[in-house]
Amino acid sequence: MESSVEIGFLRVTEKAAIAAARTMGYGKRKYSDQVAVESMREELGRLKMRGTVVIGEGERDKAPMLYVGEPLGRGWTEGEIYPEVDIAVDPLEGTNLCATGSANAIAVLAASEKGGLLNAPDIYMEKLVVGATAANTISLDNSVVENLGRMAEAYKRDVNELTIVVLDRERHHDLIGQIREAGARIKLISDGDLSAGISAAVRGTGVHGLMGIGGAPEGVLTAAAMRCLSGRMQGRLKPLEKWQEDRLKSMGFGDGKKVYSEKELASGNDIIFSATGVTDGDLLRGVRFFGGGIRTSSLFMSLKTNTIRFVDTIYREDGADLAVSFV
């Protein structure tokens, strides 16, 4: 992808985060999602590409969405030859977090050359995520106890020193019991397993892994991040309702037991990952509004150039006198 398109993806998540942050704390989760979707669609439409959404958020919970198969970018309306790009999106991961003003809401997307991201419906996915240290030790086909033991060995610590993130859902009752019985600590989260998965691959967060069932779009996005961070992820598509089974079959997925690695979920060689904080979180600051401007905090990664950037951006208001602070 051209550098102008790459940096354009950063602006896409920044603008979506700003739009969502303006609704923070109002308790209107679908409205927060809607404004993030509209902003992301508008910004993606400006990029010099022929983009296609291959997996996105919204279908599962009937929320506003950039739909699977949606064409985005100037290449669909202009005569110029622009690169074909696959896109995975979650305009607002953590809609409830934004609506309640809680931590770790983010705007996020991943992009790749055509065919580089799994084209799948918005259903559920069983996930196992670890960082580079334990990358070669885990498998969804192992028991929870076995995975925790191998992770502890890789980290050169006892199992009771591991912290595993799990979504606080009824479906995880047995999983939580198995993790605690093995002796590991659990960090229960209400929403946002994408940012939690990334935390498992970043040293200093105190998180050693993520386990459980969450959204498939977040799974593909996490896989793209793991490719850039040298982390490990395994995922298994998990339809929890009849319509999800039908949707999966209609898109050609017949093997419900198949385990996908991060390299299968995000197979491209030219992967871009961009996430911008909406509310303050473990990895990123939230959007900050102040007299004369807006400040954003983003994580921007490129697999092709092997770069990981933490980006602090200030958008100045037209005509405003602005004194920039470095804190």
Protein Blocks (a to p, Z undefined) as FASTA:
>chain_A
ZZklmmmmmmmmmmmmmmmmmmgonlpaklmmmmmmmmmmmmmmmpccddddfbdchjln
opacddehiagdjklmmmbdcddddddddfbghjllmmnopghiacddddddehiaccdd
ddddddddddfklmmmgcfkbcfklmmmmmmmmnopafklpccdddddfklmmmmmmmmm
nopacdddfbhjllmmmmmmpghklpabdcdjddfklmmmmmmmmmmnopacddddddfb
fklmmmmmmnopablmbccdfklmmmcfbdcdddddfbdcfkbccddddehiacdddddd
dfklopacddddddddehiacdddfZZ
